[in-house]
Amino acid sequence: QVGLVESGGGSVSAGGSLTLSCTASGHTYFPDYCMAWFRQSPGKGREAVAGIEMDGSTTYADSVEGRFTISRDNGKNTLTLFLHMNHSKPEDTGMYYCAADPGSWTCQGPFEHRPYTFWGQGTQVTVSS
């Protein structure tokens, strides 16, 4: 079983920065996992934010391209996923979730449509204008 725990959420003024973390743990080989950040705000559906592959390549939603950076730090039986949020906007407000999947088949295609097996509980980000 894999556990994902997000942290680092909080309140920030527009234009400010925030770094989210997601700690993954479990008896598994995390470098084989593809991972991603999603967010959801009240009244809106879940939105894909950024994805990172096993080889470290990244993909971003148009709404965050150039402002957010996703990265990963692989350990032996643990992994930390980061989301560096810069030049924040009020529309970045929402609950942010990390997601992970170990499948060589499922980690294909657009990252926003993959059937991620594991999800965290989320961390709240509020950007005030």
C-alpha positions in Angstrom: 0.0 0.0 0.0 1.2 3.5 -0.8 0.5 6.6 1.3 0.5 10.1 0.0 0.5 13.1 2.4 0.4 16.7 1.1 1.7 19.7 3.1 2.7 23.3 2.6 -0.6 24.8 1.8 -1.7 28.1 3.3 -2.6 31.6 2.4 -0.6 33.9 0.2 -1.2 37.3 -1.5 -1.4 37.5 -5.2 2.0 37.5 -6.8 3.5 35.6 -3.9 5.0 32.1 -3.7 4.3 28.9 -2.0 5.8 25.4 -2.2 3.7 22.3 -1.7 5.1 18.9 -0.8 3.7 15.4 -1.1 5.5 12.7 0.8 4.9 9.2 -0.6 5.7 6.1 1.5 5.3 2.4 1.0 7.2 -0.8 0.2 7.5 -0.1 -3.5 10.0 1.3 -6.0 9.0 4.9 -6.4 11.2 5.9 -9.3 8.9 3.7 -11.4 5.9 6.0 -10.6 4.4 8.8 -12.6 3.0 11.5 -10.5 0.9 14.7 -10.7 -0.7 17.6 -9.0 -4.4 18.3 -9.3 -6.6 21.0 -7.7 -10.2 21.6 -7.1 -12.0 24.8 -6.1 -15.6 25.2 -4.9 -18.1 24.9 -7.7 -15.5 23.6 -10.2 -14.4 20.2 -11.3 -11.0 18.8 -10.6 -8.2 20.4 -12.7 -4.9 18.9 -13.7 -2.0 21.2 -12.8 1.3 19.5 -13.5 2.6 16.0 -14.2 6.1 14.5 -13.9 7.3 11.2 -15.4 9.7 8.6 -14.2 12.5 10.2 -16.2 11.7 13.6 -14.7 10.1 15.2 -17.8 7.3 17.5 -16.9 4.0 18.8 -18.4 1.9 21.8 -17.2 -1.6 23.1 -17.6 -1.7 26.2 -19.7 -3.0 28.1 -16.7 0.2 27.5 -14.7 2.8 27.2 -17.4 5.8 29.5 -16.6 4.6 30.1 -13.0 4.6 26.7 -11.4 7.3 24.0 -11.3 6.9 20.4 -10.4 9.8 18.3 -9.2 10.5 15.0 -7.5 13.1 13.7 -5.1 13.3 9.9 -5.3 14.4 7.9 -2.3 14.7 4.1 -1.7 11.2 3.5 -0.3 10.0 7.1 -0.2 9.5 10.0 -2.6 8.8 13.7 -2.2 6.9 15.5 -4.9 7.0 19.3 -4.9 5.0 22.0 -6.5 6.7 25.4 -6.5 4.0 28.1 -7.0 5.3 31.5 -8.1 3.4 34.6 -9.2 0.3 33.2 -7.6 -3.1 34.4 -8.8 -6.5 34.3 -7.0 -7.7 31.7 -9.5 -5.0 29.4 -8.1 -7.1 29.0 -4.9 -8.2 25.5 -4.2 -7.5 22.2 -2.6 -4.4 20.7 -4.1 -4.0 16.9 -4.4 -1.0 14.8 -5.4 -1.6 11.6 -7.4 0.7 8.6 -8.2 0.6 5.5 -10.4 3.1 2.7 -10.9 1.9 1.4 -14.1 4.0 1.3 -17.3 0.7 1.1 -19.2 -1.2 3.6 -17.2 1.6 6.2 -17.2 1.0 6.9 -20.8 -1.0 9.5 -22.7 -1.9 12.9 -21.4 -1.1 13.1 -17.7 -4.5 14.8 -16.9 -6.4 11.7 -18.1 -4.5 8.9 -16.4 -6.2 6.6 -13.9 -3.9 7.4 -11.0 -4.1 4.6 -8.4 -3.1 6.6 -5.3 -4.3 10.0 -4.1 -3.5 12.2 -1.1 -6.0 14.0 1.1 -5.2 17.4 -0.2 -3.8 20.7 1.1 -5.6 24.0 0.9 -4.2 27.0 -1.0 -5.8 30.4 -0.8 -4.5 33.3 -2.9 -5.9 36.7 -1.9 -6.1 39.6 -4.3 
